[in-house]
C-alpha cells in the first residue's frame, strides 16, 4: 500500500536552541517537531529526573484513598488487590502488592483469568474476596467501568479504592452532552475523570498505581530509594501498554530503564537472560517486542498469575523456570497469531469487507486473547480501524485497534446499543456482543464513519530532509538524548532524494536483509541496510537510476569495529 511522505515544517531558532543546550541544530529541530517548546519543557525533555515528577496528591481521590488504605493497614484489615491480565495489569498489581506490604499491609493479589473471569472487577471476584475475609479491595488498571461490582462490594460491607487510567464510561444525551458514570467506590483515582487537576492525563495503570504507592510511602515515611526502585516496573508497563511517551511518562520510562538494566528482581533478570538480551542495553524496543509479549502471553493463553509469580520468585531457579515457561507460551501465541492473521487477510481480500472504512472481522475460532493482536495486524496492513471478533452465539468478544483521526472508544460508544459490554480508549477498545448483532454493528460503525481517503492513506512523517553524508558519530550519540522512543515520541527519521544505490547485496536465510552504498550526485557515499523484502528492494534499485529514501542513522558494530550505517525505512 503506497504511503504519503510528509515533511514536518515546525519553526524555531534551531541554531539558538542548539547553542543553549549544546546540541546539534538537527536535534533542536527534532525536539521542536515533538511539540516541546520553552526552556523548562526542553530541559525536562532532555534531562528530566524523578524530582520533576508531579505530586501524586494532585490526583483527584488520592487523599481519600491514602486515608482508607492507611486505616486498613493500621487496623490489620485484609486487603485484596485486583489487577488485569496484561502487561500493565501485572506490573501495576506487583507495584501495589509490594507497596502495601512495605507499609505493613496484609495484602494479596487476584488477577482475573481471561477465559473464566473476563476483564476487570466483577461480581465473582467481589464474592471471592468477601469469602476470603477481605475488607478492602484496591483495583489497578481496571475498575472505572465496574459500577455494578463496586456496588456489590459495598452491599457486602467491603470498601473499594479504584485506580485506573481508562476512559470513564459515559452516556450521550439527546442534547449531545456526555454524562459520565463513575463507580460508587470509596475513592476513585483516574486522571481522566472530570474535575481531576492532575496535569498529565496519559499515565498507564502502573503509573497510577505508582502514584498511589508514592503517596503512601510519603505518608509512612518510607525512604525515597524504595519508591524509585518501583520505576522499573512502571517503565515496563508504560512501554508495554503503548501509552504516550511524553511529559511525565518519558521520565518514568527513562528512569525506569536505568534501574531495569541493573535489576535485582530475579524474575525480570531471568526473563532478560532467557531471551539472550544484554541487561545493560535494554531499551523500549526490547520491552515492546521481546520481553513484554512474554508477560502478555501468560495472560492470553493461561493465567497472568504466572507472570506475577515470576516477579515474586524467591530463587534464581524458580525465576528461570517461570521465565522459560513464559517464553514458550509466547512462541505458541506467535504461531496462533500468524494463522489467525492469515485467515483475517483472506476474509478481507475475498469479501465485501475490503470496501469498509472500519474493518469488523469475525473469526469464530480465533482464541479471544489474540484478537487484539490480529486487529493490530489488520490496521497495519490496510491502514484502517480494525475490530476482530471471536466466539459464537451470545458469547462473541472482540478487540479493536485504531488509526490517527478515529476515536475508537467514542465511535463504539455511539453504537453501544449493539453491545453487551465495552470499554477502552481512543486507540483501542474491547467489547462483547451477540453474534446476531455483528452485521448491524459493522454497518452502524461504517455509516457513522467520517474518515476520508486522505485519512486512510498512511502518512510517513519525515523529521528533517538531510543528506546521509551530514551524519556523524556525534550526531548519532546526540540522538540517544531523545530516547525512549515510542508512542508520542517516535524514533526520528530523515530523508534524501537523488541517491544511487550501489553494490547492493541480499543476505539472510529468509533473504530479508539488503546492504548497499548510497551515493549522492557529488559522489559522496554512505553505507546503508534495508530490512524487509530484500529481493524486491534489490530489483527496484537496479531498475531505477536514483531513489529517495527515508532513513535512520546508527552505529554498526562488527568484530570490534564501529561504522556509520543508514537504516532505510522506506524507499521510492
C-alpha positions in Angstrom: 0.0 0.0 0.0 1.5 3.3 -1.1 2.2 5.8 1.7 2.2 9.5 1.7 5.5 11.1 2.7 5.1 14.3 4.7 7.8 16.7 6.0 7.3 18.4 9.3 7.8 22.1 8.9 7.9 23.4 12.5 9.7 26.7 13.0 12.0 27.8 15.8 15.5 29.2 16.3 17.2 25.8 16.0 20.7 27.3 16.0 20.0 29.3 19.1 18.5 26.2 20.9 21.4 24.2 19.8 23.9 26.7 21.3 22.0 27.0 24.5 21.8 23.2 25.2 25.0 22.1 23.5 23.2 20.1 20.8 23.3 20.0 17.0 20.6 22.2 15.4 19.2 19.0 13.9 18.5 17.7 17.4 16.9 21.0 18.3 14.6 20.7 15.3 13.6 17.1 16.3 12.7 18.4 19.8 10.5 21.1 18.2 8.9 18.6 16.0 7.7 16.8 19.1 5.9 19.9 20.2 8.4 20.6 23.0 8.8 24.3 23.3 10.0 26.7 26.0 13.2 26.4 28.2 11.6 24.4 31.0 9.9 21.9 28.7 13.2 21.4 26.7 15.2 20.9 29.9 12.7 18.4 31.2 12.6 16.6 27.8 16.4 16.3 27.7 17.3 15.9 31.3 14.1 15.3 33.4 14.6 13.4 36.6 12.5 11.9 39.4 12.5 15.4 41.0 10.4 16.6 38.0 7.6 14.1 38.6 4.2 15.6 39.5 2.9 15.5 43.1 0.6 12.4 43.4 -1.6 14.4 45.7 -2.8 16.4 42.7 -4.8 13.3 41.6 -8.4 13.5 42.5 -9.3 10.9 45.1 -5.7 10.4 46.3 -6.3 12.0 49.8 -9.3 9.8 50.4 -7.5 6.6 49.1 -4.5 7.2 51.3 -6.7 7.6 54.3 -8.7 4.5 53.6 -5.6 2.4 53.0 -3.7 3.8 56.0 -6.6 3.0 58.2 -6.9 -0.6 56.9 -3.1 -1.1 57.4 -3.2 0.3 61.0 -6.2 -1.9 61.9 -4.7 -5.0 60.3 -7.5 -5.4 57.8 -7.1 -7.8 54.9 -6.7 -6.1 51.6 -7.1 -7.6 48.1 -5.5 -6.1 45.0 -7.4 -6.9 41.8 -5.5 -6.3 38.6 -5.7 -7.2 35.0 -4.1 -9.9 32.8 -2.0 -7.8 30.5 1.5 -6.2 31.0 0.1 -3.1 32.6 -2.2 -5.1 34.9 0.6 -7.5 36.0 3.1 -4.7 36.7 0.5 -2.5 38.5 -0.5 -5.5 40.6 3.1 -6.1 41.6 3.6 -2.4 42.4 0.6 -2.2 44.7 1.3 -5.6 46.3 4.9 -4.5 47.0 3.9 -1.1 48.2 1.1 -2.2 50.5 3.4 -4.8 52.1 6.2 -2.3 52.6 3.9 -0.1 54.7 2.8 -3.1 56.7 -0.4 -4.0 54.9 -1.9 -7.5 54.9 -2.4 -7.7 51.2 -2.6 -10.3 48.4 -3.4 -10.1 44.7 -6.0 -11.7 42.4 -5.5 -11.3 38.7 -8.6 -12.3 36.7 -8.4 -15.3 34.4 -9.2 -14.0 30.9 -11.3 -17.1 30.0 -13.1 -17.6 33.3 -13.4 -14.2 34.9 -13.2 -11.9 31.9 -11.8 -8.4 32.2 -11.6 -6.4 35.4 -13.6 -6.4 38.7 -16.7 -8.4 38.6 -19.3 -10.0 40.9 -17.5 -13.3 41.2 -14.2 -11.7 42.2 -16.0 -9.5 44.7 -17.8 -12.5 46.3 -14.5 -14.4 46.4 -12.9 -11.5 48.2 -15.7 -11.5 50.8 -15.4 -15.2 51.2 -11.7 -14.9 51.9 -12.3 -12.3 54.6 -11.1 -9.2 52.7 -12.3 -5.9 54.0 -10.8 -3.6 51.3 -10.5 -4.1 47.5 -8.0 -2.0 45.6 -8.2 -2.2 41.8 -5.4 -1.4 39.4 -5.6 -0.9 35.6 -9.4 -1.6 35.9 -12.5 -0.7 37.8 -13.6 2.6 36.2 -16.3 0.7 34.3 -17.2 -1.7 37.1 -20.1 0.2 38.8 -22.1 -3.0 39.4 -19.2 -4.9 41.0 -18.3 -1.9 43.2 -21.9 -1.6 44.3 -21.9 -5.3 45.3 -18.8 -4.8 47.3 -20.4 -2.0 49.2 -23.5 -4.2 49.7 -21.3 -6.9 51.2 -19.6 -4.5 53.6 -16.3 -4.0 51.8 -14.6 -0.8 51.0 -13.2 -0.2 47.5 -10.5 2.0 46.0 -10.5 2.1 42.2 -7.2 3.1 40.5 -7.4 3.1 36.7 -6.4 5.1 33.6 -9.0 4.1 31.1 -11.7 6.5 29.8 -14.7 7.0 32.1 -17.9 5.4 30.6 -20.5 7.9 29.5 -23.9 8.2 28.1 -24.6 10.8 25.4 -27.9 12.6 25.8 -30.1 13.9 23.0 -28.5 17.3 23.6 -25.1 15.8 22.6 -23.7 16.2 26.1 -21.8 13.4 27.7 -22.9 12.3 31.2 -20.0 10.3 32.8 -20.7 7.4 35.1 -18.2 6.8 37.8 -18.4 3.7 40.0 -19.6 4.4 43.6 -16.2 3.5 45.2 -15.0 5.0 48.4 -12.3 6.6 46.3 -11.7 6.7 42.5 -8.2 7.7 41.2 -8.2 8.1 37.4 -6.6 11.2 35.8 -9.2 11.1 33.1 -12.1 11.7 35.4 -13.9 15.0 35.5 -12.5 17.5 37.9 -9.1 15.9 38.3 -6.4 18.6 38.4 -3.5 16.3 37.6 -1.5 18.0 34.8 -0.8 14.8 32.9 -3.6 12.5 31.7 -1.7 9.8 29.9 -0.4 7.6 32.8 -0.8 3.9 32.3 -2.4 1.7 35.1 1.0 1.1 36.6 1.7 4.8 36.6 -1.4 5.5 38.6 -0.6 2.6 41.0 2.9 4.0 41.4 1.4 7.4 42.3 -0.7 5.8 45.0 2.2 3.9 46.4 4.4 7.1 46.2 1.8 9.0 48.3 1.5 6.1 50.8 5.3 5.9 51.1 5.4 9.7 51.8 2.7 9.2 54.5 4.5 6.3 56.1 8.0 8.0 55.7 9.4 5.2 53.5 12.9 6.1 52.0 12.9 7.7 48.5 15.1 4.8 47.1 12.3 2.3 47.8 10.0 4.5 45.7 12.4 4.8 42.9 13.1 1.0 42.8 9.5 0.6 41.6 10.2 2.8 38.5 11.5 -0.3 36.5 8.0 -1.9 36.7 6.3 1.4 35.7 8.7 1.7 32.7 7.9 -1.9 31.6 4.2 -1.3 31.8 4.3 2.2 30.2 6.1 0.9 27.1 4.1 -2.4 27.0 0.7 -0.7 27.3 1.7 1.6 24.4 0.7 4.9 26.1 2.2 8.2 25.1 5.9 8.6 25.9 5.6 12.3 26.5 5.9 14.5 29.6 5.9 12.5 32.8 5.8 9.1 31.1 9.1 10.0 29.4 10.8 10.5 32.8 9.2 7.4 34.3 10.4 5.2 31.4 13.9 6.7 31.1 14.5 6.4 34.9 12.9 3.0 35.0 15.1 1.7 32.2 18.2 2.7 34.2 17.0 0.6 37.1 15.8 -2.3 34.9 19.3 -2.6 33.4 20.6 -3.3 36.9 17.5 -5.0 38.3 17.7 -7.1 41.4 14.3 -8.6 40.6 15.1 -12.3 40.0 12.1 -12.7 37.6 12.9 -9.7 35.4 16.6 -10.7 35.4 15.7 -14.3 34.3 13.4 -13.1 31.6 16.1 -10.8 30.2 18.7 -13.7 30.4 16.5 -16.4 28.9 15.7 -14.1 26.0 19.5 -13.8 25.5 19.5 -10.0 25.8 22.2 -7.8 27.3 20.9 -6.3 30.5 22.9 -3.2 30.1 21.4 -2.4 26.7 17.7 -3.0 27.5 15.6 -0.3 25.8 12.0 0.5 25.0 12.1 -1.6 21.8 13.1 -4.8 23.6 10.4 -4.3 26.2 7.8 -3.7 23.5 8.7 -6.5 21.2 10.6 -9.1 23.2 10.1 -9.0 26.9 6.6 -7.5 27.1 5.0 -10.1 24.8 6.3 -12.9 27.1 4.5 -11.3 30.0 1.4 -10.8 27.9 1.4 -14.4 26.7 0.7 -15.7 30.2 -2.5 -13.7 30.5 -3.5 -14.5 26.9 -3.1 -18.3 26.9 -3.1 -19.3 30.5 -3.2 -17.1 33.6 -1.2 -13.9 34.2 -0.7 -15.1 37.8 2.3 -17.0 36.3 3.9 -13.7 35.2 3.2 -12.2 38.7 4.7 -15.3 40.3 7.8 -14.8 38.2 8.2 -11.3 39.5 7.8 -12.6 43.1 10.2 -15.5 42.6 12.5 -16.1 45.6 15.2 -18.1 43.9 17.0 -17.9 40.5 16.0 -21.5 39.8 12.3 -20.7 40.2 12.6 -17.4 38.2 14.4 -19.2 35.3 11.8 -21.9 35.1 9.0 -19.4 35.1 10.7 -17.2 32.5 11.3 -20.2 30.2 7.6 -21.0 30.6 6.5 -17.5 29.5 8.8 -17.7 26.5 7.3 -21.0 25.5 3.8 -19.6 25.8 4.8 -16.6 23.7 6.1 -18.8 20.9 2.7 -20.6 20.9 0.9 -17.3 20.9 3.0 -16.2 17.9 2.1 -19.3 15.9 -1.6 -18.9 16.7 -1.4 -15.2 15.7 0.2 -16.0 12.3 -2.6 -18.4 11.5 -5.4 -16.1 12.6 -3.9 -13.1 10.8 -3.7 -15.2 7.5 -7.4 -16.1 7.9 -8.3 -12.4 8.5 -6.4 -11.2 5.4 -8.1 -13.8 3.3 -11.5 -12.8 4.6 -10.9 -9.1 3.9 -9.4 -9.7 0.5 -12.1 -12.1 -0.7 -15.3 -10.4 0.6 -17.0 -7.0 0.6 -15.2 -6.2 3.8 -12.4 -4.7 1.7 -14.8 -1.8 0.9 -15.3 -0.9 4.5 -13.6 2.1 6.1 -13.8 0.4 9.5 -13.0 -3.3 9.4 -15.1 -5.7 11.5 -13.8 -9.2 11.0 -15.4 -12.2 12.7 -13.1 -15.2 13.2 -15.3 -17.6 15.3 -12.4 -20.0 16.2 -9.8 -17.4 16.9 -8.6 -17.5 20.5 -10.1 -14.4 22.1 -6.8 -13.5 23.7 -5.1 -12.7 20.4 -8.0 -10.8 18.7 -6.4 -7.5 19.6 -3.0 -8.5 18.1 -4.8 -9.6 14.9 -6.7 -6.4 14.8 -3.4 -4.6 15.0 -2.1 -6.6 12.1 -5.2 -5.6 10.0 -4.7 -2.0 10.9 -1.1 -2.1 9.7 -1.9 -4.0 6.5 -4.9 -1.9 5.4 -4.4 1.2 7.5 -7.9 1.3 8.7 -9.5 1.0 12.2 -9.9 -2.8 12.7 -12.0 -4.9 15.1 -11.6 -8.7 15.4 -14.4 -10.7 16.9 -14.2 -14.3 18.1 -16.7 -16.8 19.5 -20.3 -17.7 18.6 -23.8 -17.3 19.8 -24.2 -14.9 22.7 -20.5 -15.2 23.6 -18.8 -13.1 20.9 -15.9 -11.0 22.2 -13.8 -8.5 20.3 -10.8 -6.2 20.4 -10.1 -3.2 18.2 -7.2 -1.1 17.2 -7.5 2.4 15.7 -5.6 4.8 13.5 -5.0 8.5 14.0 -8.1 10.6 13.4 -10.5 7.9 14.7 -11.6 7.8 18.3 -12.5 4.2 18.6 -13.9 4.4 22.1 -16.2 7.3 21.2 -17.3 5.6 18.0 -18.2 2.2 19.6 -19.9 4.1 22.5 -22.2 5.7 19.9 -23.1 2.1 18.7 -23.3 0.8 22.2 -26.8 -0.5 21.7 -25.5 -3.4 19.7 -23.0 -4.3 22.5 -23.5 -6.0 25.9 -20.2 -4.7 27.3 -17.4 -2.4 26.1 -14.5 -0.2 27.2 -11.3 1.2 26.1 -9.8 4.5 24.9 -9.1 6.5 21.7 -6.7 4.0 20.1 -8.0 0.6 21.3 -11.2 -1.0 22.7 -12.7 -4.2 23.8 -16.3 -5.4 23.5 -18.8 -8.2 23.9 -22.0 -8.7 21.8 -24.3 -11.4 20.4 -23.4 -13.0 17.1 -26.7 -11.7 15.5 -25.6 -8.1 16.1 -22.2 -8.4 14.3 -23.7 -7.3 10.9 -25.7 -4.4 12.3 -22.8 -3.3 14.4 -20.4 -3.3 11.4 -23.0 -1.4 9.3 -23.6 1.2 12.0 -19.8 1.9 12.5 -19.3 2.3 8.8 -22.4 4.5 8.3 -21.2 6.8 11.1 -17.5 6.8 9.9 -16.3 10.2 8.6 -12.8 9.1 7.6 -11.8 10.4 4.2 -9.5 8.8 1.6 -6.7 11.1 2.9 -7.3 9.9 6.4 -7.0 6.3 5.2 -3.7 6.9 3.5 -0.9 6.2 5.9 1.5 9.1 6.4 5.2 8.7 6.9 6.3 11.8 8.8 9.8 13.0 7.9 11.5 15.0 10.6 14.3 16.5 8.5 15.3 16.3 4.9 19.0 15.7 5.5 21.9 14.3 3.3 23.2 11.0 4.6 26.7 12.5 4.5 25.8 15.0 7.2 25.6 12.2 9.7 28.4 11.9 12.2 29.1 9.7 15.1 28.5 12.7 17.4 25.0 13.3 15.9 24.1 9.6 16.4 25.3 9.9 20.0 23.1 13.0 20.5 20.1 11.1 19.1 20.3 9.0 22.2 19.2 12.1 24.2 15.8 11.7 22.6 15.2 8.2 23.9 13.0 6.5 24.9 11.2 6.2 21.6 7.6 5.1 21.2 4.0 6.4 21.0 4.1 10.2 21.2 7.9 10.3 20.8 8.6 8.4 17.6 12.1 7.5 16.5 13.1 10.4 14.2 13.6 9.8 10.5 15.4 11.7 7.8 15.1 11.7 4.0 17.1 12.3 0.9 16.3 12.1 -2.7 18.5 11.7 -5.8 20.6 8.8 -4.4 22.0 5.9 -6.3 22.1 2.5 -4.6 25.4 0.8 -5.5 26.9 -2.6 -4.7 23.6 -4.0 -3.5 23.8 -7.4 -1.8 21.0 -9.6 -0.3 21.6 -11.6 2.9 19.7 -13.7 5.4 18.2 -17.1 5.5 14.9 -15.5 4.5 16.6 -13.0 2.2 15.3 -10.2 4.3 18.4 -8.0 4.5 19.9 -5.9 1.7 23.1 -3.9 2.1 24.2 -1.2 -0.3 26.1 2.1 -0.7 24.1 5.2 -1.1 25.9 7.7 -3.4 24.8 11.3 -3.9 25.3 13.5 -7.0 28.7 14.6 -5.9 29.9 11.0 -5.4 29.9 11.1 -1.6 28.7 7.8 -0.2 27.3 6.2 3.0 26.7 2.5 3.9 23.1 1.5 4.2 21.0 -1.5 5.1 17.3 -2.4 4.4 15.3 -4.9 6.4 12.3 -6.4 4.7 11.6 -7.9 1.3 15.3 -7.5 0.2 14.9 -9.1 -3.2 12.2 -6.5 -4.1 14.4 -3.7 -2.8 17.4 -5.0 -5.0 15.1 -5.3 -8.0 13.8 -1.8 -7.5 17.1 -0.1 -7.2 18.5 -2.0 -10.1 15.8 -0.6 -12.4 15.8 3.0 -11.2 18.6 5.4 -11.8 18.1 7.2 -8.5 15.9 6.7 -5.4 14.6 8.6 -2.5 15.0 7.1 1.0 13.6 7.6 4.5 16.3 6.5 6.9 17.6 6.5 10.5 21.3 6.6 11.2 23.0 4.2 13.6 26.4 2.8 14.6 27.0 -0.7 13.2 29.3 -2.7 15.5 31.0 -5.7 13.8 34.0 -7.7 15.1 35.0 -4.9 17.4 34.9 -2.2 14.7 32.2 0.6 14.7 31.0 2.3 11.5 28.1 4.6 10.5 25.2 3.0 8.8 21.9 4.3 7.5 18.9 2.1 8.2 16.5 2.5 5.3 12.8 2.6 6.5 11.1 3.5 3.2 12.1 3.9 -0.4 10.7 5.1 -3.7 
